[in-house]
Amino acid sequence: MSTTSNTSKTSGGTVRVLVVGATGQQGSAVVEALKEKRLKNRYNEKIEIYAVSRDVNSKKSEELRAQDVKMVEGDISKVESFAKILENIKPDRIFFVTTPYIKGGSVSKEQQDGFAVVDAITKYCKTNTGNKPYVVFSSVGDAERLKDIPHFGSKFEIEKYLKKNSQNNTLYDYYVIRPVFFMDNFKNFSRPAYGKFSGLLQPDTKMKMISTYDIGRAVATCMENPKDYKDGILELAADDKTMNEAAIIFSRVWNTNVQYKRIPWFQMFLVNIFVHEIAYMTRRLEEAQYCEEAMLASKKLNLNLLTLKEWTKREFKTNDDFYKKKSNTWLYSVIGITLIGGLGYYYYYYKK
Ligand SMILES: NC(=O)c1ccc[n+]([C@@H]2O[C@H](COP(=O)([O-])OP(=O)(O)OC[C@H]3O[C@@H](n4cnc5c(N)ncnc54)[C@H](OP(=O)(O)O)[C@@H]3O)[C@@H](O)[C@H]2O)c1
């Protein structure tokens, strides 16, 4: 990793990297990729990896510690204490990700957290003028064009704040990556079970995709070559598939029969009521020609990013993997029927 910033370290020095979100999907992939770079990197530098977590005793934190990652207890929403963490570590590189999808989280909290990270970095840089870290923020594909989607808008605001506070790159250098739909969603909420998987998207909507594995590799590549990835934005995508095409890929790779079904109308109805933002995002992604240029832009990284087929081979080990986990469909159905029944009961007895 060439050090553009704090102190003029020469090749063979030590680079300290601080990862926010290392216990999560993207951050852990960043750590994985940095571990690879630890074995071999362009500038033959020693890489020390630090990770901030609110719980340094969690299972995931323990696992990271076992991989020679230095765990630091901290909360990014607290500017003063996070600035102190920076002061102690004096990182050359910082990766951060924000999310509304945590306990007590919301889109406005996500934005506050992102601003707090930037404020802490700014404070640290102002009091340590010799140190100029390189900061990578993971936003979301098409954050600006689709900023009307609340959790895209919050990330776009963080991007702007990161840029503004860099004071034309005098305080710190920065780069924004904008990943699209995670292939890993097929191992989480859209995981095939009993040969079927479901989701909100229409079966024939094209969707740009990237694996978190490649998000990690992309971030590590930027951190190794910060001069090439400076004060800009990279939309990050590796494949473009519909859900039906994904089903065909899963089926062919493991010689089985996997099918996609859009969730039924009553579940869609519930999503619209209870997680309206997600339903709105789905509608926008369906009409918006999502991240048209992303696959081309990502070639800049010179990495062989995994296609969905390659990712499937890597992540699903046998065709049993598409069958074993229990589908949540029954659960959603029970919730749906209970709610509709409850509403019907309420109107019948109290509103008539
Ligand atoms: N799924 C998709 O297709 C997709 C596509 C593009 C973008 N995104 C975006 O990706 C983001 C989620 O990324 P992810 O999946 O990597 O997240 P994740 O797996 O849910 O992990 C969240 C991480 O954030 C850390 N964190 C949260 N609040 C913190 C705080 N106050 N202080 C310190 N650390 C904190 C957590 O650490 P501790 O719990 O250990 O403290 C955890 O490591 C979302 O914003 C989403 O919109 C998702």
PDBQT file of the ligand as one rigid body, heavy atoms in Angstrom, charges set to zero:
ROOT
HETATM    1  N1  LIG A 401     -28.120  -5.600   0.955  1.00  0.00    +0.000 N 
HETATM    2  C1  LIG A 401     -27.900  -4.953  -0.171  1.00  0.00    +0.000 C 
HETATM    3  O1  LIG A 401     -28.195  -5.426  -1.271  1.00  0.00    +0.000 OA
HETATM    4  C2  LIG A 401     -27.203  -3.597  -0.117  1.00  0.00    +0.000 A 
HETATM    5  C3  LIG A 401     -26.728  -3.019  -1.298  1.00  0.00    +0.000 A 
HETATM    6  C4  LIG A 401     -26.068  -1.781  -1.248  1.00  0.00    +0.000 A 
HETATM    7  C5  LIG A 401     -25.894  -1.139  -0.019  1.00  0.00    +0.000 A 
HETATM    8  N2  LIG A 401     -26.387  -1.738   1.108  1.00  0.00    +0.000 N 
HETATM    9  C6  LIG A 401     -26.208  -1.008   2.385  1.00  0.00    +0.000 C 
HETATM   10  O2  LIG A 401     -25.279  -1.715   3.185  1.00  0.00    +0.000 OA
HETATM   11  C7  LIG A 401     -25.433  -1.254   4.532  1.00  0.00    +0.000 C 
HETATM   12  C8  LIG A 401     -25.284  -2.419   5.472  1.00  0.00    +0.000 C 
HETATM   13  O3  LIG A 401     -23.974  -2.940   5.321  1.00  0.00    +0.000 OA
HETATM   14  P1  LIG A 401     -23.634  -4.366   5.932  1.00  0.00    +0.000 P 
HETATM   15  O4  LIG A 401     -24.612  -5.355   5.364  1.00  0.00    +0.000 OA
HETATM   16  O5  LIG A 401     -22.192  -4.600   5.775  1.00  0.00    +0.000 OA
HETATM   17  O6  LIG A 401     -24.027  -4.106   7.460  1.00  0.00    +0.000 OA
HETATM   18  P2  LIG A 401     -24.203  -5.174   8.628  1.00  0.00    +0.000 P 
HETATM   19  O7  LIG A 401     -23.754  -6.524   8.196  1.00  0.00    +0.000 OA
HETATM   20  O8  LIG A 401     -25.572  -5.006   9.148  1.00  0.00    +0.000 OA
HETATM   21  O9  LIG A 401     -23.178  -4.629   9.719  1.00  0.00    +0.000 OA
HETATM   22  C9  LIG A 401     -23.341  -3.373  10.296  1.00  0.00    +0.000 C 
HETATM   23  C10 LIG A 401     -22.004  -3.027  10.920  1.00  0.00    +0.000 C 
HETATM   24  O10 LIG A 401     -22.060  -1.685  11.386  1.00  0.00    +0.000 OA
HETATM   25  C11 LIG A 401     -21.505  -1.632  12.682  1.00  0.00    +0.000 C 
HETATM   26  N3  LIG A 401     -22.153  -0.549  13.405  1.00  0.00    +0.000 N 
HETATM   27  C12 LIG A 401     -23.446  -0.188  13.366  1.00  0.00    +0.000 A 
HETATM   28  N4  LIG A 401     -23.662   0.845  14.178  1.00  0.00    +0.000 NA
HETATM   29  C13 LIG A 401     -22.485   1.129  14.759  1.00  0.00    +0.000 A 
HETATM   30  C14 LIG A 401     -22.076   2.086  15.714  1.00  0.00    +0.000 A 
HETATM   31  N5  LIG A 401     -22.927   3.001  16.228  1.00  0.00    +0.000 N 
HETATM   32  N6  LIG A 401     -20.781   2.105  16.085  1.00  0.00    +0.000 NA
HETATM   33  C15 LIG A 401     -19.905   1.203  15.592  1.00  0.00    +0.000 A 
HETATM   34  N7  LIG A 401     -20.228   0.271  14.688  1.00  0.00    +0.000 NA
HETATM   35  C16 LIG A 401     -21.507   0.241  14.270  1.00  0.00    +0.000 A 
HETATM   36  C17 LIG A 401     -21.813  -2.989  13.302  1.00  0.00    +0.000 C 
HETATM   37  O11 LIG A 401     -20.821  -3.245  14.282  1.00  0.00    +0.000 OA
HETATM   38  P3  LIG A 401     -21.140  -3.786  15.767  1.00  0.00    +0.000 P 
HETATM   39  O12 LIG A 401     -22.540  -4.330  15.759  1.00  0.00    +0.000 OA
HETATM   40  O13 LIG A 401     -20.109  -4.835  16.005  1.00  0.00    +0.000 OA
HETATM   41  O14 LIG A 401     -20.982  -2.601  16.636  1.00  0.00    +0.000 OA
HETATM   42  C18 LIG A 401     -21.662  -3.910  12.103  1.00  0.00    +0.000 C 
HETATM   43  O15 LIG A 401     -20.337  -4.332  11.965  1.00  0.00    +0.000 OA
HETATM   44  C19 LIG A 401     -26.827  -0.629   4.609  1.00  0.00    +0.000 C 
HETATM   45  O16 LIG A 401     -26.692   0.751   4.786  1.00  0.00    +0.000 OA
HETATM   46  C20 LIG A 401     -27.451  -0.934   3.268  1.00  0.00    +0.000 C 
HETATM   47  O17 LIG A 401     -28.326   0.081   2.838  1.00  0.00    +0.000 OA
HETATM   48  C21 LIG A 401     -27.006  -2.947   1.097  1.00  0.00    +0.000 A 
ENDROOT
TORSDOF 0
